[in-house]
Every structure is written in structure tokens, then in C-alpha cells.
Amino acid sequence: MQREAHIDEVIASPVLAQGLKAIAEKVKNGERISTDDALFLYEHGDAGFLGTLANYVRQKRHGDITYFNRNFHIEPTNICVYDCKFCSYSRLLKQKEGSWELSMDDMFNIVKSYDGQPVTEVHIVGGVHPKLGLEFFGELLKKIKVHRPELHIKGFTAVELHYMIRKAKMSYREGLQYLKDCGLDSIPGGGAEIFDEEIRRQISEDKCTSAEWLEIHQTAHELGIPSNVTMLYGHIENYAHRVDHMNRVRDLQDKTNGFNTFIPLKFRNKDNQMENVPEISVIEDMRNYAVARIFMDNVAHVKAYWPMIGRDSAQLSLNFGVDDIDGTIDDTTKIYSMAGAEEQTPALTTAQLVDLISGAGRIAAERDTLYNVIQKYSSN
């Protein structure tokens, strides 16, 4: 009730612009805001106003619950056939320095190293290696499922899937069904970047198109494979590009209801071809989370990926519509630390995650990949 009164106070403010007041009324009444509304929020809403609206939406959906999971990553390789301008992680096949390529045994041994630990998810994503194909990864999935059937396998961005499925001369439906039969449970949201075709051409010209990315996820949803979706923001795009990106997601979600989580990812400019592009501020990060929560009315969860923005910003984001901060990760990803993210050794224990969430006045809930609650933790 206290937070509802807060949004009423905002709406009643005599200094609030009429356009913002009208949008706030829509949010309070549970009405879908338009793309014009979202653009207006980006252009005219200050952080406090946006946070109030986003928190109102969050509270109606999730109360004070903030989710995390116990997960670890496998990054098969950072060798990649693509040359994305924003990427600090990948290396071309001919580049030896700083590159790696894990064998089947290497990856399976990572899985076995978690035997006896209460992890619920393995996240498999990496570069697009020309020699690591659909059958190779299918065999890996089978081995993991035989060894640990209950472990949820979330694997392969649409960019990886596009390449390996086409190389196997299969349709998206055939390739995804094959991987599902091998043990794939869901797919992550990476590779979406920004869907605007001109911006995508400038920052990642040679990889799968926006239409192909969306087709892969729609096909996955139709096959019963849920997924996430990301948005790379804070580079050369503008607010209208972000709104267009989120609107394409919202339109597809209306059709399939297959997206679990929307994950804004902050552009980092270390050691990549876009070093000249300055990074945006933490306040802009928070405004972006808030608009995403307000606009994405049919996607249940908005995630702040804590290794990318750091623990303090992740904690702050819980007041701007975010209800998920990812998982323990256990220092098993290099994708964002190589780009200059705050977390150079991304690992948090369950106790540390619970303390981070409780410190923001929220209730920590360990979840599985599909947001079934495993355990709630009372705040101290």
C-alpha cells in the first residue's frame, strides 16, 4: 500500500509534465504503454520518476522477491568467425595469443567438477568456431545428461545456432529439435545486440540478422524450448533504437510467450574496436532498466547481470524494476571481464548473493532456470 501511495503522489504532483502524468496513469491502471510513450519516458523521465513507475510494476508482479540461481558457465572457445566491433572476447582462428579451445573432455570435466554441489544450471556459450559443429555439441549435451540428468542445460546463442545449424544443412526447426533431443533445455538471450538493421550493420555486420535471430527464438518457443533475450545498449544506438528492439521482443512474446527474462547488457569499451565510444553512466543504466520494466509488460522478469555492472549497481537496480541478478557463476565466464566490467573475477557465494539482495531491502529467492522457487531466504 505504501508503494501504491507513492505512485499516486507522483501522479498528483503539480510539477509533473502532462505527458509523464498520462503515462503514469497508464502504468497504475495496468495498461500497455506505446512505443511513443516509451520514447517519451527515455527523453523526459528523470531517474526518480522512472524508478517509481518501474518499482510499482515490479511490486505488482513479484513483491519484494529477487531471484538468483546456482549456475556455472562453460565457454567452449573464444575463437570466432565473426568480427563484432564491440567484442573484447573473441579471437580469429589465425590468432593464437589470448585464444582457447576446449576439448569435449575439458568441458565434461568442468561439469564433473560440480558433482555433489547443488548447482541447477550449466550455461554453455562461446565464440563461433568453424570446427565445432552441431554433432559435436549434441554429443556433449548427451554426455552431460547421462552424467547428471537433472542439470538444466542452457546453451548456445542464436548466433551460434544459426551458424552450426546452417552448416549441418538443416532447417532451424530440425537443428533445434536435434539439440533438444540431445538434452538442450533452454537457450540464452545473447547475440540480439540491437535489432535496428543499420546499427547492427555497423557493429556486427557479418553475423545472423535481426530477423534470423527472432526466427530462431520463435522456432525454439514453438518446440517448447524457452529462452531469454538481451539488448546491448549504451553504444551508438539512440533511444528510438532501444524502443524498436524492445517492441520486436514484445511482439514476438505476444505470439509465443517463450521468453523468460529480458536482460539489458551494458556496452563496455575496453580492448575492442569501439574504444572511442564512451560508456554511459550508472544513472543511465538505471533509467534503462526502468523503461525496460515498464515497457516489457509481457516478459515476467528483468535481469541485471551483476558481473557486467558490478555488485553495487546490481543492488541499486533492484529499485528500478529489476527482480533477478543472475547467479553464483563461480568465476566461469570471461566474456565481460575481458571487456572491462567491474567484476574481473565474477563469483559470488549463495550467502553473498543473499546478503546483496537483503541489503537492498528485498527477499532473496533461489530459483531454477524456469523460475520455480527452490528456497526463500529471510532477511536478517
C-alpha positions as CSV (number, residue, x, y, z in Angstrom):
1,M,0.0,0.0,0.0
2,Q,2.8,2.4,0.8
3,R,4.3,2.0,-2.7
4,E,0.9,2.4,-4.3
5,A,0.6,5.7,-2.4
6,H,3.9,6.7,-3.8
7,I,2.8,6.4,-7.4
8,D,-0.4,8.3,-6.5
9,E,1.8,11.1,-5.1
10,V,3.8,11.2,-8.3
11,I,0.7,11.4,-10.4
12,A,-0.7,14.2,-8.2
13,S,2.5,16.3,-8.3
14,P,1.7,19.7,-9.7
15,V,5.1,20.0,-11.4
16,L,4.8,16.7,-13.3
17,A,4.6,17.2,-17.1
18,Q,1.3,16.3,-18.6
19,G,2.8,13.7,-20.9
20,L,4.5,11.9,-18.0
21,K,1.3,12.1,-15.9
22,A,-0.6,10.4,-18.6
23,I,1.9,7.5,-18.9
24,A,2.0,7.2,-15.1
25,E,-1.8,6.8,-15.1
26,K,-1.5,4.0,-17.7
27,V,1.1,2.2,-15.6
28,K,-1.0,2.5,-12.5
29,N,-4.0,1.1,-14.3
30,G,-2.1,-1.8,-15.8
31,E,-2.4,-0.5,-19.4
32,R,0.2,-1.3,-22.0
33,I,2.3,1.8,-22.9
34,S,3.0,2.5,-26.5
35,T,6.3,2.9,-28.3
36,D,5.8,6.6,-28.3
37,D,5.2,6.5,-24.6
38,A,8.5,4.5,-24.1
39,L,10.4,7.0,-26.2
40,F,8.9,9.9,-24.2
41,L,10.0,8.2,-20.9
42,Y,13.5,7.9,-22.2
43,E,13.6,11.5,-23.3
44,H,11.8,13.2,-20.4
45,G,11.6,10.9,-17.4
46,D,14.2,11.5,-14.7
47,A,15.6,8.6,-12.7
48,G,13.3,9.1,-9.7
49,F,10.1,9.2,-11.7
50,L,11.1,6.2,-13.8
51,G,12.2,4.3,-10.7
52,T,8.8,4.9,-9.1
53,L,6.9,3.6,-12.1
54,A,9.2,0.6,-12.6
55,N,9.1,-0.4,-9.0
56,Y,5.4,-0.2,-9.0
57,V,5.3,-2.7,-11.9
58,R,7.9,-4.9,-10.1
59,Q,6.0,-4.9,-6.9
60,K,2.7,-5.9,-8.6
61,R,4.4,-8.8,-10.3
62,H,6.9,-10.0,-7.7
63,G,6.6,-8.1,-4.5
64,D,10.0,-7.9,-2.9
65,I,11.2,-11.3,-4.2
66,T,14.5,-11.1,-6.1
67,Y,15.7,-14.2,-7.9
68,F,19.1,-15.8,-8.3
69,N,20.3,-19.3,-9.2
70,R,23.3,-21.6,-8.7
71,N,24.9,-21.9,-12.0
72,F,28.2,-22.2,-13.8
73,H,29.4,-21.4,-17.3
74,I,31.3,-23.4,-19.9
75,E,32.9,-21.3,-22.6
76,P,34.0,-23.8,-25.2
77,T,36.1,-21.3,-27.2
78,N,36.7,-17.6,-27.9
79,I,37.7,-18.3,-31.5
80,C,35.0,-16.9,-33.7
81,V,34.4,-16.5,-37.4
82,Y,32.6,-13.2,-36.8
83,D,34.2,-9.8,-36.2
84,C,31.8,-7.8,-33.9
85,K,33.2,-4.3,-33.3
86,F,32.1,-4.2,-29.6
87,C,33.5,-7.6,-28.7
88,S,36.6,-7.8,-26.5
89,Y,36.3,-11.6,-26.1
90,S,36.7,-13.2,-29.5
91,R,39.8,-14.1,-31.5
92,L,40.0,-15.0,-35.1
93,L,41.1,-18.6,-36.0
94,K,44.6,-17.4,-37.0
95,Q,45.1,-15.5,-33.7
96,K,46.9,-17.7,-31.2
97,E,47.5,-15.1,-28.4
98,G,44.7,-15.0,-26.0
99,S,42.6,-17.7,-27.6
100,W,41.4,-21.0,-26.2
101,E,39.5,-24.1,-27.5
102,L,38.3,-26.7,-25.0
103,S,38.0,-30.3,-25.9
104,M,35.0,-32.5,-25.2
105,D,36.8,-33.9,-22.2
106,D,37.8,-30.5,-21.0
107,M,34.1,-29.4,-20.9
108,F,32.9,-32.6,-19.4
109,N,35.5,-32.4,-16.7
110,I,34.1,-28.9,-15.8
111,V,30.7,-30.5,-15.4
112,K,32.1,-33.3,-13.2
113,S,33.9,-30.8,-11.0
114,Y,30.5,-29.7,-9.7
115,D,29.5,-33.3,-8.7
116,G,27.9,-33.2,-5.2
117,Q,27.3,-29.4,-5.4
118,P,23.7,-28.0,-5.5
119,V,24.1,-26.2,-8.9
120,T,21.0,-26.4,-11.1
121,E,22.2,-24.9,-14.4
122,V,25.1,-25.1,-16.8
123,H,25.3,-22.2,-19.2
124,I,27.2,-23.1,-22.4
125,V,28.1,-20.2,-24.7
126,G,31.2,-19.0,-26.6
127,G,32.6,-18.0,-29.9
128,V,31.5,-19.4,-33.3
129,H,34.3,-21.9,-34.0
130,P,34.2,-23.2,-37.6
131,K,35.3,-26.7,-36.5
132,L,32.9,-27.1,-33.6
133,G,29.6,-28.2,-35.1
134,L,26.1,-29.4,-34.3
135,E,27.0,-33.1,-33.8
136,F,30.0,-32.2,-31.6
137,F,27.8,-30.2,-29.2
138,G,25.0,-32.7,-29.5
139,E,27.4,-35.4,-28.1
140,L,28.4,-33.0,-25.3
141,L,24.8,-32.5,-24.3
142,K,24.1,-36.2,-24.3
143,K,27.2,-36.9,-22.0
144,I,26.1,-34.2,-19.6
145,K,22.5,-35.6,-19.4
146,V,23.7,-39.1,-18.8
147,H,26.1,-38.0,-16.1
148,R,23.7,-35.5,-14.4
149,P,20.1,-35.8,-15.8
150,E,18.6,-33.1,-13.5
151,L,21.1,-30.4,-14.5
152,H,19.4,-27.8,-16.7
153,I,21.4,-27.1,-19.9
154,K,21.0,-23.6,-21.2
155,G,23.1,-23.3,-24.3
156,F,24.1,-21.5,-27.5
157,T,23.1,-18.1,-28.6
158,A,21.1,-17.7,-31.8
159,V,24.3,-16.6,-33.5
160,E,26.0,-19.9,-32.6
161,L,22.8,-21.8,-33.5
162,H,22.4,-20.1,-36.9
163,Y,26.0,-21.0,-37.9
164,M,26.1,-24.6,-36.7
165,I,22.6,-25.5,-38.0
166,R,23.1,-24.0,-41.4
167,K,26.5,-25.7,-41.6
168,A,24.8,-29.0,-40.8
169,K,22.4,-28.3,-43.7
170,M,19.3,-28.4,-41.5
171,S,16.4,-26.0,-41.0
172,Y,16.3,-24.1,-37.7
173,R,13.4,-26.4,-36.6
174,E,15.4,-29.6,-37.5
175,G,18.6,-28.4,-35.8
176,L,16.8,-27.2,-32.6
177,Q,14.8,-30.4,-32.4
178,Y,18.0,-32.4,-32.7
179,L,19.7,-30.4,-29.8
180,K,16.5,-30.7,-27.7
181,D,16.6,-34.5,-28.2
182,C,20.3,-34.4,-27.1
183,G,19.4,-32.6,-23.9
184,L,19.2,-28.9,-24.6
185,D,16.6,-27.4,-22.2
186,S,16.7,-23.7,-23.0
187,I,18.7,-21.1,-24.9
188,P,20.2,-17.8,-23.6
189,G,19.5,-14.4,-25.0
190,G,22.9,-13.4,-26.3
191,G,23.6,-12.1,-29.8
192,A,20.5,-9.9,-30.0
193,E,22.6,-6.7,-29.6
194,I,20.3,-4.1,-31.2
195,F,17.8,-5.2,-33.8
196,D,17.8,-2.0,-35.9
197,E,19.3,-3.2,-39.1
198,E,21.5,-0.1,-39.8
199,I,23.0,-0.1,-36.3
200,R,23.5,-3.9,-36.5
201,R,25.3,-3.5,-39.8
202,Q,27.7,-1.0,-38.2
203,I,28.6,-3.1,-35.1
204,S,28.2,-6.7,-36.2
205,E,27.6,-6.8,-39.9
206,D,28.6,-10.4,-40.7
207,K,26.6,-12.4,-38.2
208,C,22.9,-13.5,-38.2
209,T,20.4,-10.8,-38.9
210,S,17.8,-9.5,-36.6
211,A,15.1,-11.4,-38.5
212,E,17.1,-14.6,-38.2
213,W,17.7,-14.1,-34.5
214,L,14.0,-13.7,-33.9
215,E,13.1,-16.6,-36.1
216,I,15.4,-18.9,-34.2
217,H,13.8,-17.9,-30.9
218,Q,10.3,-18.2,-32.3
219,T,11.1,-21.7,-33.6
220,A,12.6,-22.7,-30.2
221,H,9.5,-21.5,-28.4
222,E,7.3,-23.4,-30.8
223,L,9.3,-26.5,-30.0
224,G,8.9,-26.0,-26.2
225,I,12.4,-24.6,-25.7
226,P,12.2,-21.4,-23.6
227,S,14.7,-18.6,-24.0
228,N,16.0,-15.3,-22.7
229,V,16.6,-12.1,-24.7
230,T,19.2,-9.4,-24.3
231,M,19.7,-5.8,-25.6
232,L,23.2,-4.3,-25.9
233,Y,22.8,-0.6,-25.0
234,G,24.9,2.4,-24.5
235,H,27.0,2.5,-27.6
236,I,26.0,4.1,-31.0
237,E,22.3,3.4,-30.7
238,N,19.7,6.0,-29.7
239,Y,16.6,5.8,-27.6
240,A,14.4,5.0,-30.6
241,H,16.6,2.0,-31.5
242,R,16.1,0.7,-27.9
243,V,12.4,1.1,-28.1
244,D,12.3,-0.6,-31.5
245,H,14.3,-3.5,-30.1
246,M,12.1,-4.0,-27.1
247,N,9.0,-3.7,-29.3
248,R,10.1,-6.5,-31.6
249,V,10.6,-8.6,-28.4
250,R,7.2,-7.7,-27.1
251,D,5.5,-8.5,-30.4
252,L,7.1,-12.0,-30.5
253,Q,6.3,-12.6,-26.9
254,D,2.7,-11.9,-27.6
255,K,2.8,-14.7,-30.1
256,T,4.8,-17.3,-28.2
257,N,5.2,-16.4,-24.5
258,G,8.5,-18.1,-24.7
259,F,10.9,-15.5,-23.2
260,N,11.6,-15.9,-19.5
261,T,13.8,-12.9,-19.0
262,F,14.8,-9.6,-20.6
263,I,18.4,-8.7,-19.9
264,P,19.8,-5.3,-20.8
265,L,23.6,-5.6,-21.3
266,K,25.7,-2.5,-20.9
267,F,28.3,-1.8,-23.6
268,R,31.9,-1.9,-22.3
269,N,34.7,-0.3,-24.3
270,K,37.9,-2.0,-23.2
271,D,40.1,-3.7,-25.8
272,N,37.6,-3.6,-28.6
273,Q,37.1,-1.7,-31.9
274,M,34.7,0.7,-30.3
275,E,37.1,2.0,-27.6
276,N,36.3,5.6,-28.8
277,V,32.7,5.3,-27.7
278,P,32.3,6.5,-24.1
279,E,30.4,4.3,-21.6
280,I,27.2,5.7,-20.2
281,S,26.6,6.5,-16.5
282,V,25.1,4.4,-13.8
283,I,22.1,6.7,-13.7
284,E,21.5,6.0,-17.4
285,D,21.8,2.3,-16.6
286,M,19.1,2.6,-14.0
287,R,16.8,4.7,-16.3
288,N,17.2,1.9,-19.0
289,Y,16.3,-0.9,-16.6
290,A,13.2,1.1,-15.5
291,V,12.0,1.8,-19.0
292,A,12.5,-1.8,-19.9
293,R,10.4,-3.0,-16.9
294,I,7.6,-0.5,-17.7
295,F,7.5,-1.3,-21.4
296,M,8.1,-5.1,-21.4
297,D,4.7,-5.9,-19.8
298,N,4.5,-9.5,-21.2
299,V,8.0,-10.6,-20.1
300,A,7.9,-11.7,-16.5
301,H,11.4,-10.9,-15.4
302,V,14.0,-8.2,-15.9
303,K,17.6,-9.2,-15.1
304,A,20.6,-7.2,-14.1
305,Y,23.7,-9.2,-15.0
306,W,25.8,-8.4,-12.0
307,P,29.2,-9.4,-13.5
308,M,28.7,-6.8,-16.1
309,I,27.6,-3.8,-14.0
310,G,29.1,-4.8,-10.6
311,R,27.6,-5.6,-7.3
312,D,26.7,-2.1,-6.2
313,S,24.9,-1.2,-9.4
314,A,23.1,-4.6,-9.4
315,Q,21.9,-3.9,-5.9
316,L,20.8,-0.4,-6.9
317,S,18.9,-1.8,-9.9
318,L,16.5,-3.6,-7.6
319,N,14.9,-0.2,-7.1
320,F,14.5,0.3,-10.8
321,G,12.3,-2.7,-11.8
322,V,14.9,-5.5,-11.7
323,D,13.9,-8.7,-10.0
324,D,16.7,-11.0,-11.0
325,I,20.5,-10.7,-10.7
326,D,21.6,-14.0,-12.3
327,G,23.6,-16.5,-10.3
328,T,26.7,-17.6,-8.5
329,I,28.6,-18.1,-11.8
330,D,31.8,-19.2,-9.8
331,D,34.3,-17.3,-11.9
332,T,33.4,-19.3,-15.0
333,T,32.9,-16.6,-17.5
334,K,35.4,-14.2,-19.2
335,I,33.1,-12.6,-21.7
336,Y,32.5,-9.4,-19.7
337,S,35.6,-9.2,-17.6
338,M,37.7,-9.0,-20.8
339,A,35.6,-6.0,-21.9
340,G,36.4,-4.1,-18.7
341,A,33.4,-5.0,-16.5
342,E,33.7,-4.2,-12.8
343,E,33.8,-7.8,-11.8
344,Q,37.2,-9.2,-13.0
345,T,36.7,-12.4,-11.1
346,P,32.9,-13.0,-11.3
347,A,32.0,-15.3,-8.5
348,L,29.6,-14.9,-5.5
349,T,28.6,-17.5,-3.0
350,T,25.0,-18.1,-2.2
351,A,25.4,-16.3,1.1
352,Q,27.0,-13.2,-0.6
353,L,24.1,-13.1,-3.1
354,V,21.5,-13.3,-0.3
355,D,23.3,-10.5,1.6
356,L,23.4,-8.3,-1.5
357,I,19.7,-8.8,-2.1
358,S,18.8,-8.4,1.6
359,G,20.9,-5.2,1.7
360,A,18.5,-3.6,-0.8
361,G,15.5,-4.5,1.4
362,R,14.4,-7.4,-0.8
363,I,13.8,-11.0,-0.2
364,A,16.2,-13.4,-1.9
365,A,14.8,-16.5,-3.6
366,E,16.9,-19.2,-5.2
367,R,15.3,-20.4,-8.4
368,D,15.8,-22.9,-11.1
369,T,16.2,-21.8,-14.7
370,L,12.4,-21.6,-15.3
371,Y,11.8,-19.6,-12.1
372,N,10.5,-22.3,-9.9
373,V,11.5,-21.3,-6.4
374,I,13.8,-23.7,-4.6
375,Q,14.3,-21.8,-1.4
376,K,13.5,-18.4,0.0
377,Y,15.9,-16.7,2.4
378,S,14.6,-14.5,5.2
379,S,16.4,-11.1,5.5
380,N,18.4,-10.5,8.7
